[in-house]
């Protein structure tokens, strides 16, 4: 089998494929057409601001109001339309996300140390001033993305969070707007696509720019974030949702099948991979999937995803399974084995682990409290997912209040800088050595420290 050559080479771990993907990920990414469209839209918005944003919203979403910003009055109208049970569920789930984010924040600490007499070195975690949260719409509302992006930013201490979401089939997504409002968004815009991301990053006459963008989206949104990266920060470079399940002979094949399919409904290019030590289980899973798919309401996405990107590997041992899973480095890795917590020690490359039959990726996506914005396309080899720390800048400071220590570092700096032939740097050290040691020093006709 060939895995995405953009992400990894073919697995070195020997396995037998019961199901091979019909397609590989080679060359997968933004097409030249997508890149060109995004580039043109961003350039136009830079030039024409709100006028361009309104035109693109009309072209792509058939929506061009006088203002995209929801007023307090309009927000209250929308909130009143949302059933109380939905509000209660949103509130509960958001509290789970908030608790997790708060614990992450508590794991970070500012500090100040004295390395030599009067030499103070410190570190501070400072939130970005403004963040933009993109909450996708398209075919389905994604309330959970509001929880993950907005609450996490607010817990980090971001002062201003601007959030955008598009209409869904011409209708205001009431529940999504409610989730954005309850999460603490300071500004909510009914705006989607490239124009939303670009407006937040660049700024227009009516939308102030942000320092960072977060949130998932389609290929155009992902490409817009890629092109704007550097001008603003972003959470992650996004790709299609991925799920990988490691299962032994003790796993329930029906649950494995259901859990694999749960992620394929994200899109027709969402890979779903099973790695198992049991050939019998692998074959049962395939049979269950083929039986479930015909009646699945989201079959239009799930069926091509499984047909084109699904795979089932049979390996000799669980160690082989963990090693092969590390080769994939998928965002969601579910462990359905007799001792699932072993994966915490054995595995290295994943966005999030889901341990045991009692949990599933869908919990992480929707309700349990961990963040669902996770690395794809092998990025789990070098980064984790969205968390409080993404909205923080870890900065340092230093102060030397002891003159003898400053003189010592001045002399050291002079010597070190001249080895590198940085005379200007050396002189910054020299003047302090001379002033605080009172030994005298001269260059370029100037005398110091007399």
N, C-alpha and C positions, 0 to 999 in steps of 0.2 A: 504494500500500500504506500502511496505517496501522501504525506501530510503537507500542508501549506508550505511551499518552499520559501515564502516570505518570512515564515515563522521558525521553521525547523527543518532539518533533513529527515529522511525516512528513519523510523525508530531503529535503534541498534538492537533492541530486545527482540528475540525471536518470538513470533506469534503466528497463529493460523487465523486467517480471516474467514468468518462465517458470512459476513456481509462486507462488501467493498463499496466505497463511495463511487458514485457515477462520475463525479467531478473532483478535481483537486483545486487547491487555492492558489495555484501558481499564477502570478501576475494579478492576483486579486487586489482590489483597492479602488481608489477613485479613478474612473475612466477619464480619458482626455476631454470628453464632452462635459462631464460633471465639473472638472477643474476649470474649464473655459467659462462655463456659465457662472460659476461661483466668483471667479476672478472679475468678470464683467459687472456682476451685480455689486460686489464690494466697491469697485472703482466708481460706479455710478452713485452709490450712496455717499461715498466720500465727497463727491462733487455737488450733488443736488440734495442731500439730506432727506428731510421729511417728504419732499415731493417724490423722490425716487422710491422711498419706502412705501408710500401710499400706492404708487403705480404697480410695484411688484406684488403687493398684497392683493390688489385688485386682479392682477393677471393670474396669480397662482391660487389664491383663495377666494376670489370674488368678494372681497371685503375691503372697503376703503372709507372708514368713518372719518369724521372731523378729527377725532383723537382716538388713539388706540388704548390710552390709559383709562382704566376703570375708575370712576369716581366712587367716593364713599357711598353715595346714594345707590348707585348701580350695584355695588358690591352687596349692599344689604338686600336689595331685590333678589339677587342671585342666591344669597345664603338662605333666604326665606323659601326658596323653591326646593332646596335640598332636603330630602326626608331626614327626620331626626335620627333614625337608625344609622344612616350613612354618616351623619355628623358625629355620632357617638363612636362609630368604628374608626373614623379618621382620627378622632381625638385620642383614642386608645393606642392606635398604631403609632401615632406621632410621639406619644409619650415613651414608647419603647425605643424609638430612634433617638429621642432626646436623651434618655438615660445612657444609652451606649455612647453617644457623642460626648456627653458630660464626663463619663469615665475615661474616654480617650483624652480629653482635655486635662483631666487630673493627672494623667500619666506623664504629662509634659511639665517641666518646671523651669522657671528662671533661676539663675544662680549668679553669685559673685564670689570670686576667690581671690586671696592675696598670695601671689606666687613668690614674691620677695617683699621685704619691708616697704610698704607704701606703693606696691605695684598691684593694682586692682584690675582683674579681667572678669568680664561678665557676659551673660547671654540672656536675651529676652525673646519671647515669642510674641510677635506683634501681628494682629490680624490685618488683612488687606482692608482698605477703606470701603470699597464697593465691589460687589459681586453680581454677576448676571446669571440667573438660573433659567435654563431652557427646559420646558416641560412639553414633551412631544404630544401631538394629537393624532393626526392622520386617520387611520382606520379605527383605532381604539383609544379611549382616554387612559392616561397613565398617571393616576393619582400618586402612586408611590414615588415617582420621580420628584414630586414636590416635597415630600417628606425628606428624601435623601439629600437633596441639594440645598434647600432653604433652611431647614432646621440645623443641619450641620454647620452651615455658614453662620447662623445666628448664635449657636453655642460657642463657636470660635471667637465671636465678638465682632463680626462684620457689622459695621454701622448701617450700611445701606445695601439692601438686596432688591434688585430689580428682576422681575420674573415675567417671562413671556410664554404664552401658549396659544396655539391657533384654534380657530373654530373647527368643529368636527362636522363635516357634511352640512356646512352653513349654519350650524347651531352653536350657541355658547355652551361649552362643556361645564355645566354648573358644578358638578362634583369636583372637577379638577380645580376650578377657581376657588371653591370652598377650601380645598386642601392647601392651596397656595396661601390663602388668607390666614387660615388657622396656623400654618407653619411660621408665619411672621413676615411674609414678603412686604416690603415697604411700598413697592409700586407693582401693579399687575397690569400687563398689556395684553390685549387680545391680538396677538401678532405672532406669526410663525415663519418657519423656513429661514433661508439665507438672510432675508431682510431683517428678521428679528435678531439673529446673532450679530450681524454686521452693525445694526443700529446700536445695540448695547455696547459693542466693543469700540466703535468709532465715535458714537455720539451724534445726535442731530439737534435741530432747533428745540425739540420737545423731549428728547431722551438724553439724559446725561450719561457720559461714558462710564464704564466700569473698569476695574483692574483685572478681573478674572471671570472666565466663563465656565460654567459647569452644566452637566446634563446631557442625556443621550439625544439622538435624533437620526433622521434618515441620512442617506449618502451625501446629500447636499449640505445638510447641517454639519455633519462630520468634517466635510471638506472645508467648509467655511471656518470652522474652529482651527483646522490645520493651517489654513492660510493666514489667519489672524494671530496665531501663536507667535509670541515674541513681542508683538504690540500689546497683547494682554496675555495673562497666564490662562491655562486651561486645566481641566481636571485630568483628562486622559485622551489619547487618540483612540477613537471608538471604532469598533468593527462589529460584525454580527454576533449576537449572543451565542455562546458555546456551552455545552454541557457534556461532562464525562462522568460515567459511573464505573466505579471499581466494585465488583461483586464476586463473592465466592459461592459455594454450593448451598450455603444457608440462606441466601437471599430469596425473596419472593419474586418469581419472574413476572407476575402481573404488575406488582408495584414498580419494578424496574422499567417495564414497558411504559406504564403511565407516566413515570417521572421523565423518561427520555422524551416522550411526546409533548410533555408540558412545556418544554423549551423550544421545540420546533415551531410552535405557533407564533413565536416572535417574528419569524420571517422565512421566506423560502430558501434563504442561504444560511440558516442557523444550523451548525453541525451538532450532531448528537452521537456520542461514541460510548460503547460499552466495552470494558476490559474485564474478562472473567477467567477464573481458573476452572470453570465447569462448562464443557461443551454442551451438555444437556440443558443447562440454564440458558446459555446463549441462544440455542435453537428455540426454546420455549418463548423467550423474549421476542424473537423475530416473529413467531407465530401470533403472539398476542398483539403486537403492533399492527400486523397485517389485518387482524380481526377488528381492531379498534378504529383504525383510520377511516374506513368508509363512512362511519356515522359521526365523525368528529366535526363539530360546528366550525372549527377553524382549519378544516382540511385543506383549504386553498393555499395556506402557508405550510402546514405541517407535512402534507404529503410530499411536495417537492423537496422540502428540507431533508426528510428522511431518505427519500429516493436518491437525491444527489449528493448529500453530505453525511449520511449515516454510515456507521461502521461498527462491526462487532469483532473483537479480538479474543482469541483463546490463548492463554499463556500458561506456563508450567507451574508458577508459584505466585503468591501474593507479592513477594519481593519483585518479581518480574512485572507484575501489574503496576506496582507503585513506580518502578523505573520507567515503564512505558507512559504512564500518566504524566510523569515529569517531562518526558519528551514532548508531549502535546502542550503542556503548560496552559491549560484552559482556564477560563475565568471561574466556572462553576465545576467543582469536583465533589461528587457525592460518593460516600463510602458505605456500601451495604455489605458488610462482612460480619463475621462472628465477633471480632474485636475491633471495631471501627477506630478507636482512639489510637491504635498503632500507627495510623496514617500521619498523626501529628509528629511522630518521630521519623517516619520513613520518607515522607514527601517533602519537597522543597518548592516546586513551581506550581502555584495556583493562585487564583484571585481570592477564592473563599472555599473552605471545606465545609461539607454538610455531613455530619457523622451519624450513622445509624438510621434504621428504618423509621424512627420517630420524628425525623426531620426531613426536609426536602428543599430543593432549590426554590420552589415557589414560596416557601415561608420567607426565605431571604429576599426574594423579589418584592414581596407584598407586605409582610406583617410583623416579622419577628424582631426587627430593630437594628440588625447589622446593615451596612450600606450596600445597595445593589449596583452602584456604579463601579464596575470592576474592569481590570485589564483584559483585553482580548488580543488575538493575533500574536500570542507568545510573549506579550509584554509582561506577563506574570513572572518572567525570569528576572526582571529588574525593578518592578514596582508593585505596590499593592494598589488597592482601590481608593475611592474617595473617602476621606476621613477629615476630622477636624484639622489635622496638620496641614492639609492641602490649602486651607484658607489662612494659614499662618506663615509669616516670614520669620525664620529664626535668625536674629541679628546679634551682633556682638558689640561690646564697647570696652574701652580700656582707659585707665587713668593712672598716672604716676604722680603720687603726691610726696614722695620721699626724694629729696634732691640728690642724695648719694646714689640711690638706685637709678635715677635719671642719668646721672653722670656715668655710671657704670654702663648702662645701655647705650649712651651716646658714644662712648669709646668702642663698644662692641659693634654698633651700627656702622661707625666709620670704617672699621676694618673689614666687616662683612661686605659693605657696599662697594668698597674699592676693589675687592677681589672680583666683583662683577662689573667693575669700571663704571659704576653709577655715582659720579662725583657729587651730583646734587643731593642724592640721598645721604651720602657720607657727611656732607656739610650740615644737614639737619641734625645729625648726631653730634658732630663736632661742636656746634655752638652751645649745645646743652652740656657737653662734657667740659667745655671751657668755662661756661658761666657758673656751673655748680661746683666744679673742682677748684675754680679760681686759679688754674694753672697757666692760663694764657695760651692762645692759639692764633695763628695768622695764616691767611691766604688771600690772594688778589688784593693785597695792599690794606686789608682790614685786620685789626687785632681785636681779639675777644677775650674777656675774662680778666682784664687788668684792673 
